[in-house]
């Protein structure tokens, strides 16, 4: 069985001040591992456009207080 993939949507930040981005994380044990080490999966002008890169059938996870402030939401 393959490790699950988590898709995290980020708000505009210092790295991408005018864009929303999606980065993929592989869930391996207690600490997820970033898959997109270079550019993110997608760089988009809106959160709605960024979400289009997330495969259908995923479930939205609300941002946790301990998440980076740039995190908007995650999908698993």
Order of alpha helices (4+ residues) and beta strands (2+ residues): beta-beta-beta-beta-alpha-beta-beta
